[in-house]
Amino acid sequence: MSSLKNKTILITGASSGLGEAMARKFAPLGANLVLGARRLDKLQSLRDELGQNCRAQSCDVTQEDDVQALAKLAMDEFGSIDVLINNAGVMPLSFFSEKKVEEWNRMIDVNIRGVLHGIAAVIDQMHEQKSGHIINIASVAGHVVTPTSGVYAATKFAVRAISEGLRQESRGYLRTTIISPGAVTSELTQSISNEKIAHGVGKLYEDAIDAEAIAKACLYAIEQPDDVDVNEIIVRPTKQQL
Protein backbone atom coordinates (compact mmCIF):
# COMPACT_ATOMS: atom_id res chain seq x y z
CA MET A 1 0.00 0.00 0.00
CA SER A 2 1.31 3.45 -0.92
CA SER A 3 2.22 5.76 1.95
CA LEU A 4 0.17 8.41 0.13
CA LYS A 5 -3.05 6.49 0.76
CA ASN A 6 -5.55 8.91 2.34
CA LYS A 7 -2.99 11.70 2.73
CA THR A 8 -4.46 15.09 1.92
CA ILE A 9 -2.15 17.07 -0.39
CA LEU A 10 -2.68 20.71 -1.37
CA ILE A 11 -1.00 21.87 -4.57
CA THR A 12 -0.92 25.46 -5.79
CA GLY A 13 -0.31 26.30 -9.44
CA ALA A 14 -1.90 22.96 -10.27
CA SER A 15 -3.56 23.77 -13.61
CA SER A 16 -0.50 22.95 -15.73
CA GLY A 17 3.20 22.08 -15.70
CA LEU A 18 4.71 20.83 -12.46
CA GLY A 19 1.51 21.08 -10.43
CA GLU A 20 -0.49 19.10 -12.96
CA ALA A 21 2.25 16.46 -13.15
CA MET A 22 2.22 16.13 -9.34
CA ALA A 23 -1.54 15.68 -9.29
CA ARG A 24 -1.38 13.02 -11.99
CA LYS A 25 1.40 11.22 -10.10
CA PHE A 26 -0.28 11.27 -6.69
CA ALA A 27 -3.90 10.52 -7.60
CA PRO A 28 -3.40 6.83 -8.55
CA LEU A 29 -1.56 6.32 -5.24
CA GLY A 30 -4.68 7.10 -3.23
CA ALA A 31 -3.97 10.66 -2.12
CA ASN A 32 -6.74 13.15 -1.45
CA LEU A 33 -5.90 16.10 -3.68
CA VAL A 34 -6.90 19.73 -3.26
CA LEU A 35 -5.80 21.70 -6.30
CA GLY A 36 -5.60 25.46 -6.63
CA ALA A 37 -4.80 27.77 -9.54
CA ARG A 38 -6.19 30.87 -11.22
CA ARG A 39 -7.47 29.00 -14.29
CA LEU A 40 -10.50 27.23 -12.88
CA ASP A 41 -11.56 25.69 -16.19
CA LYS A 42 -8.30 23.77 -16.51
CA LEU A 43 -8.45 22.74 -12.86
CA GLN A 44 -11.98 21.43 -13.21
CA SER A 45 -11.03 19.35 -16.24
CA LEU A 46 -8.12 17.85 -14.31
CA ARG A 47 -10.33 17.23 -11.27
CA ASP A 48 -12.92 15.42 -13.40
CA GLU A 49 -10.21 13.27 -14.93
CA LEU A 50 -8.55 12.33 -11.63
CA GLY A 51 -11.70 11.20 -9.84
CA GLN A 52 -13.64 11.43 -6.62
CA ASN A 53 -10.70 12.09 -4.27
CA CYS A 54 -9.78 15.32 -6.06
CA ARG A 55 -11.12 18.80 -5.34
CA ALA A 56 -10.35 22.00 -7.23
CA GLN A 57 -10.85 25.65 -6.42
CA SER A 58 -9.78 28.93 -7.97
CA CYS A 59 -6.79 30.29 -6.07
CA ASP A 60 -4.55 33.28 -6.66
CA VAL A 61 -1.68 32.80 -4.22
CA THR A 62 -1.07 36.54 -4.06
CA GLN A 63 -4.43 36.80 -2.27
CA GLU A 64 -4.23 35.50 1.28
CA ASP A 65 -7.98 34.88 1.45
CA ASP A 66 -7.80 32.61 -1.60
CA VAL A 67 -5.13 30.43 -0.03
CA GLN A 68 -6.96 30.30 3.29
CA ALA A 69 -10.08 29.19 1.41
CA LEU A 70 -8.12 26.41 -0.29
CA ALA A 71 -6.95 25.13 3.10
CA LYS A 72 -10.51 25.34 4.41
CA LEU A 73 -11.71 23.27 1.47
CA ALA A 74 -9.19 20.57 2.39
CA MET A 75 -10.35 20.51 6.00
CA ASP A 76 -14.04 20.52 5.09
CA GLU A 77 -13.69 17.75 2.54
CA PHE A 78 -10.99 15.51 4.03
CA GLY A 79 -10.48 16.60 7.66
CA SER A 80 -6.69 17.04 7.57
CA ILE A 81 -3.85 18.72 5.71
CA ASP A 82 -0.87 16.41 5.44
CA VAL A 83 1.19 18.04 2.68
CA LEU A 84 1.30 21.50 1.14
CA ILE A 85 3.20 21.97 -2.10
CA ASN A 86 3.85 25.65 -2.75
CA ASN A 87 4.30 25.27 -6.48
CA ALA A 88 2.83 28.44 -8.04
CA GLY A 89 5.54 30.64 -9.55
CA VAL A 90 6.36 33.06 -12.35
CA MET A 91 9.63 33.81 -14.20
CA PRO A 92 9.53 36.98 -16.36
CA LEU A 93 13.30 37.35 -16.74
CA SER A 94 14.69 40.75 -17.72
CA PHE A 95 17.67 43.06 -17.41
CA PHE A 96 17.63 45.52 -14.51
CA SER A 97 18.20 48.31 -17.04
CA GLU A 98 14.79 47.57 -18.56
CA LYS A 99 13.17 48.67 -15.28
CA LYS A 100 10.29 46.20 -15.58
CA VAL A 101 9.09 47.10 -12.10
CA GLU A 102 5.62 45.63 -12.59
CA GLU A 103 7.16 42.27 -13.49
CA TRP A 104 9.53 42.46 -10.51
CA ASN A 105 6.61 43.10 -8.19
CA ARG A 106 4.65 40.24 -9.72
CA MET A 107 7.53 37.85 -9.01
CA ILE A 108 7.76 39.06 -5.43
CA ASP A 109 4.01 38.68 -4.96
CA VAL A 110 3.73 35.18 -6.43
CA ASN A 111 7.10 33.62 -5.61
CA ILE A 112 7.57 34.97 -2.09
CA ARG A 113 4.24 36.20 -0.73
CA GLY A 114 2.48 33.23 -2.30
CA VAL A 115 4.73 30.83 -0.40
CA LEU A 116 4.18 32.72 2.86
CA HIS A 117 0.43 32.72 2.32
CA GLY A 118 0.55 28.95 1.86
CA ILE A 119 2.52 28.43 5.05
CA ALA A 120 0.17 30.70 7.00
CA ALA A 121 -2.87 28.82 5.71
CA VAL A 122 -1.77 25.37 6.92
CA ILE A 123 0.63 25.80 9.82
CA ASP A 124 -1.93 25.99 12.63
CA GLN A 125 -3.60 22.77 11.47
CA MET A 126 -0.25 21.00 11.13
CA HIS A 127 0.72 22.10 14.63
CA GLU A 128 -2.61 20.81 15.95
CA GLN A 129 -2.06 17.47 14.16
CA LYS A 130 1.57 17.43 15.29
CA SER A 131 2.45 16.36 11.77
CA GLY A 132 2.73 17.86 8.32
CA HIS A 133 4.99 18.41 5.36
CA ILE A 134 5.57 21.67 3.46
CA ILE A 135 7.31 21.40 0.10
CA ASN A 136 8.43 24.65 -1.51
CA ILE A 137 9.32 24.68 -5.19
CA ALA A 138 12.40 26.87 -5.62
CA SER A 139 14.77 26.75 -8.62
CA VAL A 140 18.39 26.28 -9.57
CA ALA A 141 18.19 30.08 -9.75
CA GLY A 142 17.99 29.94 -5.98
CA HIS A 143 21.57 28.60 -6.01
CA VAL A 144 23.25 30.66 -8.73
CA VAL A 145 22.53 34.05 -10.31
CA THR A 146 22.90 34.54 -14.07
CA PRO A 147 22.35 37.63 -16.25
CA THR A 148 18.64 38.55 -16.50
CA SER A 149 17.74 36.33 -13.52
CA GLY A 150 18.57 38.80 -10.74
CA VAL A 151 15.06 39.43 -9.41
CA TYR A 152 13.81 35.91 -10.13
CA ALA A 153 16.88 34.45 -8.40
CA ALA A 154 16.31 36.77 -5.44
CA THR A 155 12.80 35.37 -5.00
CA LYS A 156 14.06 31.80 -5.13
CA PHE A 157 16.92 32.48 -2.70
CA ALA A 158 14.16 33.84 -0.46
CA VAL A 159 12.14 30.63 -0.82
CA ARG A 160 15.16 28.65 0.36
CA ALA A 161 15.67 31.01 3.32
CA ILE A 162 12.00 30.75 4.27
CA SER A 163 12.15 26.96 4.06
CA GLU A 164 15.24 26.76 6.25
CA GLY A 165 13.74 29.10 8.82
CA LEU A 166 10.61 26.97 8.89
CA ARG A 167 12.67 23.83 9.31
CA GLN A 168 14.51 25.26 12.29
CA GLU A 169 11.28 26.10 14.13
CA SER A 170 9.48 22.92 13.07
CA ARG A 171 9.12 21.59 16.64
CA GLY A 172 10.35 18.19 15.54
CA TYR A 173 7.28 17.08 13.64
CA LEU A 174 6.89 19.46 10.68
CA ARG A 175 8.89 18.32 7.67
CA THR A 176 10.16 20.83 5.11
CA THR A 177 11.54 20.20 1.63
CA ILE A 178 12.93 22.48 -1.05
CA ILE A 179 12.74 21.18 -4.62
CA SER A 180 14.92 23.19 -7.02
CA PRO A 181 14.15 22.39 -10.67
CA GLY A 182 16.35 23.29 -13.58
CA ALA A 183 14.93 23.43 -17.11
CA VAL A 184 11.68 21.50 -16.90
CA THR A 185 8.81 21.39 -19.37
CA SER A 186 6.22 23.91 -18.18
CA GLU A 187 4.64 27.26 -19.06
CA LEU A 188 7.18 29.14 -16.92
CA THR A 189 9.09 30.67 -19.84
CA GLN A 190 5.95 32.08 -21.46
CA SER A 191 5.96 35.10 -19.13
CA ILE A 192 9.28 36.46 -20.52
CA SER A 193 8.41 39.66 -22.39
CA ASN A 194 11.91 40.42 -23.77
CA GLU A 195 12.02 38.49 -27.05
CA LYS A 196 15.82 38.18 -27.11
CA ILE A 197 15.90 36.74 -23.58
CA ALA A 198 12.96 34.47 -24.39
CA HIS A 199 14.83 33.11 -27.41
CA GLY A 200 17.96 32.39 -25.34
CA VAL A 201 15.97 30.67 -22.60
CA GLY A 202 14.13 28.73 -25.28
CA LYS A 203 17.44 27.31 -26.49
CA LEU A 204 18.23 26.18 -22.93
CA TYR A 205 14.82 24.59 -22.63
CA GLU A 206 15.38 22.49 -25.73
CA ASP A 207 16.97 20.02 -23.30
CA ALA A 208 14.19 20.41 -20.71
CA ILE A 209 13.20 17.31 -18.80
CA ASP A 210 9.61 16.22 -18.26
CA ALA A 211 7.64 17.72 -15.37
CA GLU A 212 7.11 14.21 -14.03
CA ALA A 213 10.73 14.29 -12.81
CA ILE A 214 9.76 16.95 -10.27
CA ALA A 215 6.64 15.04 -9.29
CA LYS A 216 8.84 12.01 -8.60
CA ALA A 217 11.17 14.12 -6.46
CA CYS A 218 8.22 15.33 -4.39
CA LEU A 219 6.95 11.77 -4.07
CA TYR A 220 10.35 10.60 -2.85
CA ALA A 221 10.36 13.24 -0.12
CA ILE A 222 6.78 12.55 0.96
CA GLU A 223 7.19 8.78 1.12
CA GLN A 224 10.09 8.83 3.57
CA PRO A 225 9.41 7.62 7.13
CA ASP A 226 8.08 10.28 9.48
CA ASP A 227 11.46 10.65 11.19
CA VAL A 228 13.25 11.33 7.87
CA ASP A 229 13.14 14.87 6.48
CA VAL A 230 14.54 15.30 2.97
CA ASN A 231 15.41 18.99 3.12
CA GLU A 232 16.60 19.79 -0.38
CA ILE A 233 16.67 18.26 -3.86
CA ILE A 234 18.03 19.76 -7.08
CA VAL A 235 16.70 18.23 -10.30
CA ARG A 236 17.92 19.42 -13.69
CA PRO A 237 18.71 18.07 -17.16
CA THR A 238 22.00 16.19 -17.39
CA LYS A 239 23.12 18.66 -20.07
CA GLN A 240 22.33 21.78 -18.06
CA GLN A 241 25.50 23.44 -16.75
CA LEU A 242 24.04 26.11 -14.43
MOJOGI-V202008 format. One record per residue. N is the residue number from 1. RES is the residue in one small letter. SS is DSSP state (a for helix, b for strand, c for the rest). Layout:
N_RES_SS, N_RES_SS
This chain:
1_m_c, 2_s_c, 3_s_c, 4_l_c, 5_k_c, 6_n_c, 7_k_c, 8_t_b, 9_i_b, 10_l_b, 11_i_b, 12_t_b, 13_g_c, 14_a_c, 15_s_c, 16_s_c, 17_g_a, 18_l_a, 19_g_a, 20_e_a, 21_a_a, 22_m_a, 23_a_a, 24_r_a, 25_k_a, 26_f_a, 27_a_a, 28_p_c, 29_l_c, 30_g_c, 31_a_c, 32_n_b, 33_l_b, 34_v_b, 35_l_b, 36_g_b, 37_a_b, 38_r_c, 39_r_c, 40_l_a, 41_d_a, 42_k_a, 43_l_a, 44_q_a, 45_s_a, 46_l_a, 47_r_a, 48_d_a, 49_e_a, 50_l_a, 51_g_c, 52_q_c, 53_n_c, 54_c_b, 55_r_b, 56_a_b, 57_q_b, 58_s_b, 59_c_c, 60_d_c, 61_v_c, 62_t_c, 63_q_c, 64_e_a, 65_d_a, 66_d_a, 67_v_a, 68_q_a, 69_a_a, 70_l_a, 71_a_a, 72_k_a, 73_l_a, 74_a_a, 75_m_a, 76_d_a, 77_e_a, 78_f_a, 79_g_c, 80_s_c, 81_i_c, 82_d_c, 83_v_b, 84_l_b, 85_i_b, 86_n_b, 87_n_c, 88_a_c, 89_g_c, 90_v_c, 91_m_c, 92_p_c, 93_l_c, 94_s_c, 95_f_c, 96_f_a, 97_s_a, 98_e_a, 99_k_c, 100_k_c, 101_v_a, 102_e_a, 103_e_a, 104_w_a, 105_n_a, 106_r_a, 107_m_a, 108_i_a, 109_d_a, 110_v_a, 111_n_a, 112_i_a, 113_r_a, 114_g_a, 115_v_a, 116_l_a, 117_h_a, 118_g_a, 119_i_a, 120_a_a, 121_a_a, 122_v_a, 123_i_a, 124_d_a, 125_q_a, 126_m_a, 127_h_a, 128_e_a, 129_q_a, 130_k_c, 131_s_c, 132_g_b, 133_h_b, 134_i_b, 135_i_b, 136_n_b, 137_i_b, 138_a_c, 139_s_c, 140_v_a, 141_a_a, 142_g_a, 143_h_c, 144_v_c, 145_v_c, 146_t_c, 147_p_c, 148_t_c, 149_s_c, 150_g_a, 151_v_a, 152_y_a, 153_a_a, 154_a_a, 155_t_a, 156_k_a, 157_f_a, 158_a_a, 159_v_a, 160_r_a, 161_a_a, 162_i_a, 163_s_a, 164_e_a, 165_g_a, 166_l_a, 167_r_a, 168_q_a, 169_e_c, 170_s_c, 171_r_c, 172_g_c, 173_y_c, 174_l_b, 175_r_b, 176_t_b, 177_t_b, 178_i_b, 179_i_b, 180_s_b, 181_p_b, 182_g_c, 183_a_c, 184_v_b, 185_t_c, 186_s_c, 187_e_c, 188_l_a, 189_t_a, 190_q_a, 191_s_a, 192_i_c, 193_s_c, 194_n_c, 195_e_a, 196_k_a, 197_i_a, 198_a_a, 199_h_a, 200_g_a, 201_v_a, 202_g_a, 203_k_a, 204_l_a, 205_y_a, 206_e_a, 207_d_a, 208_a_c, 209_i_b, 210_d_c, 211_a_c, 212_e_a, 213_a_a, 214_i_a, 215_a_a, 216_k_a, 217_a_a, 218_c_a, 219_l_a, 220_y_a, 221_a_a, 222_i_a, 223_e_c, 224_q_c, 225_p_c, 226_d_c, 227_d_c, 228_v_c, 229_d_c, 230_v_c, 231_n_c, 232_e_b, 233_i_b, 234_i_b, 235_v_b, 236_r_c, 237_p_c, 238_t_c, 239_k_c, 240_q_c, 241_q_c, 242_l_c
